[in-house]
């Protein structure tokens, strides 16, 4: 009996020890001939669970193009009914082919269009927000999606109609970021497809989760995505994912992202010490910083993928900037246990742009360092996920 038990335990130990960490194997490159430079992209599954890649051109021909995964154009939806009046688009969020939400850029407007591009409904968010004294600007993360019938937008504070704003640049800068960092970070939209649309501000002062100084300027908005009843929020200014429980929006847990090859998180800038050159600071972080670039969830294999570009010393290696530098793909299970870290060499992939499909992981090759770079053609490398 003891021998049988011993053999059984050894077998379990062997199986658990021999299970390899997930890896990626390159399968092929897929090209999507859009015909114009694209502003946005997403992966979409229709009601029959058929998979499409959607590419949006907001500026040249104003269209939304749907491709099959083998690169064939399936459908185009015009966006001219919105853009011909001079409106700019921030993001397309696809619920179905016949229910597409268009979020305006810098205008706090939302349009609902159908598969022919006709506007079914439009909504000025300024008219339904619960606070008319504080003005916010609303935008969306790249991989935003509906959580049931609800949609979450990022809210960036802009002004308060009751305030007397400081006149001096340095004083105004401190005032602005103090207000910004202590204001609401998200707006939850409900029932936007019917006549009972409503909204509610959520999560006050997200940046204070990782930066207690209210006079610190953060250059780029946080990114976020939802997975069932979980909201994950992260920023280029920290090394942590913040997991909020839905629908309560209570902080559930913090997930620290670690790499063996780079530090993660670039601090903001103290408004008390300098007048901030926003563009210069933003460029410096984007070109050389070690940051959480993107996080995606693989619902087919129940894995999370996190891309992290490696931090570069711009004085020692100034040529290794933007996408021309190594990056890591960190792989986690659905309990956020890190399973592997894979390093990719510089100049071949866009580490900000990756998507999960049924066949594996897509990583963009739209990088100017690639010889076949063409802004009118979206190129992705498909990787098989060996799990």
N, C-alpha and C positions, 0 to 999 in steps of 0.2 A: 504493500500500500504506500509506504514511504517513497519507494522508487518511482511509482506511478505519479505521485504528487510532485516529486522532484523533477521528473521529466516534463510534466505539464507546465510547471513554473519556468523551467529553462526555455520551453518553447515560446511562452509568452514574452519572456525577456528577449529572445532572439528576434522575434517579429517586431517588437517595439524598437529595438536597437538598429535593426536592418532597414527600417523605413526611412527612405531618403527624403531630404528637404526638397520642396518644390523647385523646379528649374524651368527655364524658358528655352525652347528650341525654335530657331528661325524656320518658317515654312515657305513664305513667298512674299513678294512685294505686290501690293494692289494699288492701281492708279484709278483715280476718279476724275475724268475730264469735265471739269465744271464750266470751263470756257471764260470765266472771269475770276478775279481774285475773290476769295471767300473771307467773310468776316467772322463766321461762327460755324460750329459743327456739333452734331449730337448723334447718338445712336438711338434708334426708335424701333419698338415692336408693335405691330398692328394687332387688331383684335384676334387675328388668326395666328398670332405669335410669329409672324414673318418679320425678318430682320432687315432694317434699312439704315443707311447712313444718310443723314440730312445735312446739307451744306447751305448756308445762308450767305447771299451777297446783298448787303444793305446799301451799297453806294453806286455800283456800276449799272447793273440791270435790274436791281431790286427783285430778287427771286429766291425761292426756297427749292433746292433740288434734292430729290430722293433717289438714292442709288442702292442697288442690291450689293451684297458683299463681294460679288465677283466683278464689280466696277461698271455694271450696266445701269444707265439712266432709266428710272422707272416712271418718274413723275416730276413736273415742275409746277410750283404754285407762285403766281405773281404777287408782289407786295406793293405794286404801284398805287393801289387805292389809298395807301397810307403815305408813301414817300412823295407822291406827286404834289402834295400840298406843303411840301417843305419839312415834314416831320422826319426826325432822325430816329433810328431804331437801335435799342440797346441789346435786345435779346429775343429769340423765339423760343417758346416753351411748348412742346408738343404733347397734348393729351391724347389726341387721335388725329387721323388724317382730316377729319371734318371739324376738329376743335383745336385750333392753334392760337395760343395767346402771344400777342406781340407787345413787348414792353418798350415804351418810348425812351429815348435818350435825353436826359436833362429836362424832361417836360412832365414827368409823373403821370403819363397817360398809358392806358392799357386798351388794346383792341382785341376782339375775338374774331377770327376769320375762319372761313370754311375751306374746303379743298380746291375751290376755284379762285380763292383770294378775295372773295367778297367779305366786307366788314359786316358782321352780324350784330356787334355791340361795341360800344366804346365807353370808357369810364375815365373820368378825371379823378385820380386818387385824392387830390387836395380837397375834394368836396365831401369825402366820407371819412377822412381821418378824424380820430377823436380829439385831437389837440390842434386848434387853429392858430395858436399863438407861436408855437415853435414850427419853423419850416424845415422840412426834410427833403432830401433827394433820394429817390428809390432806384435800385438797380438789382441785377440778378447774377448769381454765380453761374459759371459756364455749364455745369452739369445739373442745373436745377430741375426739379420734377415735381409733379403734384403728389401731395400726401392725401389720398382720398379726393375730396373736392377742394382742399385747401392748398394755397400756394404761399410760399415764404419769400419775401424780398428783403434785401439789405436796405437799411435806412441810415443815411448819412446826414447828421444835423447840419443846417446851414445858417439859420438866424432865429432870433427871438424878437417879435414885434414890440415887446415892452422894454427891451434893453436899450441903454445908451451906449453905443459901441465906442471903444477907445479910438482916438484919432492917430496916435503914433503907431507905426508899423509893428514895433516890437511888443508894445502893449496889446495891440489888437491880436497879434499872433498868439500870445499867452491866453488872452480871453477866449479866442476862438477854440483852441484845442482843449481848454478846460471845460468849456461847454460841450464840445463834441464828444470828449471821452466820458462824460457823465450823462449822456443822453441815450435814448433807446437805439439799439443796433439792428433791430429787425421789425418788419411789419408783416403780420399774418393776414392774408386775404381769405375771406370765406364767401362761398356762394357767388362767385363772380360770373357764373354762367346764367344766373337768373336775375330777377328784379329785386332780390333781397341781399345784394352785396353789402358786406360789412368788413371791418378790419380792426385789428388790435395791435398795439405796439408790444414787442416782446424783448426780453433780455436787455436790461439797462446797463450800458457801459461795458460791452464785451471786452474791450481792450484792457480794462482794469483787472481782468483775470490774470494777466501776465505782466502788467505794468502799473504800479501803484501811483506813480507820478502823473498827475492829470495834465501836466504841461509838456508831455512828450508827444511829438508829432509822429504819427504813423502814416507812411507814404501811400500804402496800397490797402484797399478794403479787404477784410477777411473773406475767406472762401468757405463754402458750406455745401453739404449734401444731406439728404435724408435716406434712411434705410429702415423701412417699416416704421416702428415707433421710436426711432432714434434719430436725432439731429447731431451731425458732427460739424464743428466749426474750427477752422485753423487760420493761421496768419503767417506771412513771411517773417514776422517779427518775433516768433517764438518757436519752440521745439515740441509743442504739445497740441494734441487734438482734444477738444473739449466736447464731451458727449452729453447732450441734453435729452431728457426723457420727454416724449410727446404723449399727450397734448399739454402737459403741465409746464413744459419748458424749464423744469428744475434740472440743475447740474447733477448728472448721474455719476460720471467718472472722468478722470483725466488720463490720457494715453500719451506717454512720453515717447517720442520718436528718436531712436538712436542709430547712428551709423558708425562703422569702424573706420570710415575714410574721411569724414568731414564733421565739422561743427555744424549745428543747425539753428537757425534763427538769427536775424539781423535786427539789432535794437533800433528804435526810433531815435529822434533827435530832440534834444532839450531846447524848448523854445526860449528859455531864460538866458541861454548862452549866445544864441546867434539868430540872425534873420535867415530863415531857411530858404535855400534854393531848391524848391521841390523837385524840379526836373533833374537836376544834377544828382541829388540824393537817391531818387528813384532809379535813375540809370545805373548808379554805382551798385545798388543792391541787385538789380536785375542782371547786370553784367558779370558780377564777381561773387555775389553772396551765396552762402550755403543755406538753403531754405527748403521748406516743404513746398514743392512745386505743384503736385497734384496728388489726389487720393481718389481711388475708384474701388468699388465693390464688385466682386465677381459672384453673382447670384447662382451661377451654374456650378461652381466648385467651392463656394462659400469661403472665399479668400479676399483679403484686402491687398491692394497694391499701392505703394507710396513711392513717388519719385523725388529724389533729392539731388540737385546739382552740387558738385563739390566746390567748396569755398576756394577761391583763388586769391593769391597775393598779387594785386594789380601792379605793384612796383617790381616784383620779380618776374612775373609772367603776364605782362599786359596783353599779349596776343590771345591768351586763353580766356576770352570773354564771351558773354551771351551764351550761345549754344555750342561754342567751340571749346568745350571742356568736358571732363568725365562726369558721369552721374551714376547714382545707385538706384536700383529698383529693390525696395524692401518689400518682402512678402510676409503677410500675417494671416493667421487663421481667423475664424469669425469671433474668437474670444480675445483677439488682439495679442496673441503670442507670436513673437517674431520667429519665422521659420527659416528665412534665408535673406541674404543680401547679395545681389548680383550687380557687378560693375560694368558699365558700358563706356566705351572710349568716346572721345570728343568728336564733334562735328558731323555726326551721322544721323542723329535723331533730335527731335524737339521734345525735351523731357516735360514740357508743360502740357503736351497734347497726347493723351493716351485714352483708349476706350476698351471696354470688355465686350466681346461678342461670344456667340455660342462656340465658335471654333478656337477661341483663345484671346490673346491680348494684342491690340493694335497700338503701335507707337508710330507717331508721325515722323516722316523723313523729309518734311518740308523745311529744309535747312539750306541756307545759301551756300554753305561749304560743300554740299553735294553737287556734283558736276551736272546732273540732270534736273537741277532745281528749276521749277516753273511755277510762278504764283497762281497760274490759272488751272493747275493740275494738283490735286491733293494726292500725296503718296504716303502710304502706310505700310509698315512691315508687320506681317502677321506672325505671332509667336505661339507655338503650341505650349500649353501649360502642362508640364509633367508633374502630376500631383500624386 
